Amino acid sequence: MTIIIEIIGWAAALLILVSYLLVSMGRLSGTSVTFQWMNVVGAAGFILNSGWHGALPSAVLNIAWAGIGIFTLVRLARGRART
């Protein structure tokens, strides 16, 4: 089980890093659905990994990170529904 948690943690780190790289290169917008989903899924992986290791500050930070991403996704969906 520990190896699976570690793989999830490293995949989460890679996903968030790639999302940041794509925004920095101008390939994605910070308000794009793709960017937000990459961050939500990455944060979920970090929550699992951090919680497993007892790193509560990191887990709480990533709960907030995922919450911001979910809030933004809901806001984007509502904006699309209006148009």
PASEBA-1860 file (N, C-alpha, C; in nm, 3 decimals):
! residues 83
1> MTIIIEII> 0.082/-0.121/0.000/0.000/0.000/0.000/0.087/0.127/0.000 ~ 0.197/0.123/0.072/0.284/0.241/0.079/0.335/0.281/-0.059 ~ 0.370/0.183/-0.141/0.420/0.214/-0.276/0.312/0.281/-0.359 ~ 0.189/0.238/-0.346/0.078/0.299/-0.420/0.060/0.444/-0.377 ~ 0.066/0.469/-0.247/0.052/0.606/-0.195/0.166/0.694/-0.247 ~ 0.286/0.640/-0.252/0.400/0.716/-0.304/0.383/0.746/-0.453 ~ 0.337/0.651/-0.529/0.313/0.673/-0.673/0.207/0.781/-0.691 ~ 0.101/0.776/-0.611/-0.004/0.879/-0.619/0.055/1.016/-0.587
9> GWAAALLI> 0.138/1.024/-0.484/0.200/1.151/-0.446/0.289/1.207/-0.555 ~ 0.372/1.122/-0.616/0.460/1.169/-0.723/0.381/1.207/-0.848 ~ 0.276/1.132/-0.879/0.191/1.167/-0.994/0.122/1.301/-0.970 ~ 0.078/1.323/-0.847/0.014/1.451/-0.812/0.112/1.566/-0.828 ~ 0.234/1.547/-0.781/0.336/1.651/-0.794/0.363/1.682/-0.941 ~ 0.375/1.579/-1.022/0.400/1.597/-1.165/0.283/1.669/-1.233 ~ 0.162/1.631/-1.197/0.043/1.693/-1.256/0.036/1.842/-1.224 ~ 0.059/1.879/-1.099/0.055/2.021/-1.061/0.171/2.097/-1.125
17> LVSYLLVS> 0.288/2.034/-1.130/0.403/2.099/-1.193/0.378/2.123/-1.341 ~ 0.325/2.025/-1.411/0.296/2.041/-1.554/0.188/2.147/-1.576 ~ 0.087/2.150/-1.490/-0.017/2.252/-1.506/0.042/2.392/-1.490 ~ 0.130/2.409/-1.394/0.195/2.539/-1.373/0.285/2.574/-1.492 ~ 0.357/2.476/-1.543/0.443/2.498/-1.659/0.360/2.542/-1.780 ~ 0.248/2.474/-1.803/0.162/2.507/-1.918/0.104/2.648/-1.906 ~ 0.068/2.689/-1.785/0.018/2.827/-1.767/0.132/2.926/-1.787 ~ 0.248/2.895/-1.734/0.363/2.985/-1.747/0.407/3.001/-1.891
25> MGRLSGTS> 0.391/2.896/-1.971/0.427/2.902/-2.113/0.317/2.962/-2.199 ~ 0.202/2.991/-2.140/0.091/3.047/-2.216/0.010/2.943/-2.291 ~ 0.032/2.815/-2.264/-0.043/2.709/-2.331/-0.181/2.688/-2.270 ~ -0.195/2.722/-2.142/-0.324/2.715/-2.073/-0.349/2.847/-2.003 ~ -0.474/2.877/-1.983/-0.514/2.993/-1.905/-0.534/2.948/-1.760 ~ -0.506/3.036/-1.667/-0.528/3.005/-1.526/-0.674/2.981/-1.493 ~ -0.763/3.026/-1.580/-0.906/3.003/-1.558/-0.962/2.894/-1.649 ~ -0.874/2.819/-1.715/-0.923/2.712/-1.802/-0.969/2.592/-1.720
33> VTFQWMNV> -1.066/2.522/-1.774/-1.118/2.401/-1.708/-1.006/2.297/-1.694 ~ -0.924/2.284/-1.795/-0.814/2.185/-1.792/-0.718/2.216/-1.678 ~ -0.677/2.341/-1.666/-0.585/2.381/-1.559/-0.647/2.354/-1.422 ~ -0.774/2.390/-1.406/-0.839/2.371/-1.276/-0.851/2.223/-1.241 ~ -0.888/2.140/-1.338/-0.899/1.996/-1.312/-0.763/1.935/-1.279 ~ -0.659/1.979/-1.349/-0.525/1.928/-1.318/-0.488/1.960/-1.173 ~ -0.523/2.078/-1.128/-0.492/2.118/-0.991/-0.580/2.046/-0.888 ~ -0.706/2.027/-0.919/-0.795/1.956/-0.826/-0.749/1.811/-0.810
41> VGAAGFIL> -0.721/1.745/-0.921/-0.677/1.605/-0.914/-0.540/1.595/-0.847 ~ -0.450/1.686/-0.880/-0.319/1.688/-0.815/-0.330/1.711/-0.665 ~ -0.415/1.805/-0.625/-0.435/1.833/-0.483/-0.494/1.711/-0.412 ~ -0.586/1.642/-0.478/-0.645/1.521/-0.418/-0.536/1.416/-0.393 ~ -0.445/1.401/-0.488/-0.335/1.308/-0.469/-0.245/1.349/-0.354 ~ -0.219/1.479/-0.342/-0.138/1.529/-0.230/-0.210/1.512/-0.096 ~ -0.341/1.529/-0.096/-0.418/1.510/0.028/-0.401/1.366/0.075 ~ -0.416/1.272/-0.016/-0.401/1.131/0.018/-0.260/1.101/0.068
49> NSGWHGAL> -0.159/1.148/-0.007/-0.020/1.122/0.030/0.016/1.190/0.162 ~ -0.021/1.315/0.177/0.011/1.388/0.300/-0.060/1.329/0.421 ~ -0.186/1.294/0.403/-0.261/1.233/0.512/-0.200/1.101/0.554 ~ -0.158/1.021/0.458/-0.096/0.891/0.486/0.031/0.909/0.571 ~ 0.106/1.013/0.539/0.232/1.038/0.609/0.216/1.125/0.733 ~ 0.094/1.167/0.762/0.070/1.249/0.880/0.117/1.393/0.866 ~ 0.134/1.439/0.745/0.178/1.577/0.720/0.054/1.665/0.711 ~ -0.001/1.699/0.827/-0.128/1.772/0.830/-0.122/1.910/0.767
57> PSAVLNIA> -0.016/1.990/0.786/-0.014/2.120/0.718/-0.026/2.107/0.566 ~ 0.043/2.011/0.509/0.035/1.989/0.364/-0.104/1.940/0.324 ~ -0.162/1.852/0.402/-0.296/1.802/0.372/-0.398/1.916/0.374 ~ -0.390/2.001/0.477/-0.485/2.113/0.488/-0.465/2.212/0.373 ~ -0.340/2.240/0.340/-0.312/2.330/0.227/-0.374/2.276/0.099 ~ -0.362/2.147/0.076/-0.415/2.089/-0.047/-0.566/2.075/-0.045 ~ -0.626/2.064/0.072/-0.773/2.071/0.082/-0.819/2.208/0.035 ~ -0.751/2.313/0.081/-0.785/2.449/0.038/-0.759/2.464/-0.112
65> WAGIGIFT> -0.648/2.411/-0.161/-0.611/2.419/-0.303/-0.720/2.353/-0.389 ~ -0.763/2.234/-0.349/-0.869/2.164/-0.422/-1.000/2.242/-0.413 ~ -1.029/2.297/-0.297/-1.152/2.376/-0.280/-1.156/2.496/-0.373 ~ -1.043/2.564/-0.386/-1.035/2.679/-0.478/-1.060/2.632/-0.621 ~ -0.999/2.520/-0.658/-1.019/2.467/-0.794/-1.163/2.427/-0.819 ~ -1.225/2.362/-0.722/-1.366/2.322/-0.737/-1.455/2.445/-0.746 ~ -1.431/2.543/-0.661/-1.507/2.669/-0.666/-1.496/2.732/-0.804 ~ -1.375/2.735/-0.859/-1.354/2.795/-0.991/-1.424/2.715/-1.100
73> LVRLARGR> -1.419/2.581/-1.090/-1.488/2.497/-1.189/-1.639/2.520/-1.185 ~ -1.695/2.533/-1.067/-1.839/2.560/-1.054/-1.872/2.696/-1.115 ~ -1.791/2.795/-1.083/-1.811/2.929/-1.137/-1.803/2.930/-1.290 ~ -1.706/2.856/-1.346/-1.693/2.847/-1.491/-1.814/2.777/-1.552 ~ -1.860/2.672/-1.488/-1.978/2.599/-1.540/-2.101/2.687/-1.538 ~ -2.119/2.763/-1.433/-2.234/2.854/-1.425/-2.226/2.962/-1.532 ~ -2.104/3.011/-1.558/-2.085/3.112/-1.661/-2.119/3.058/-1.799 ~ -2.084/2.933/-1.824/-2.116/2.872/-1.953/-2.265/2.846/-1.968
81> ART> -2.331/2.813/-1.857/-2.473/2.785/-1.862/-2.553/2.912/-1.895 ~ -2.500/3.026/-1.855/-2.568/3.153/-1.880/-2.558/3.195/-2.025 ~ -2.454/3.151/-2.093/-2.433/3.197/-2.232/-2.501/3.106/-2.333
END
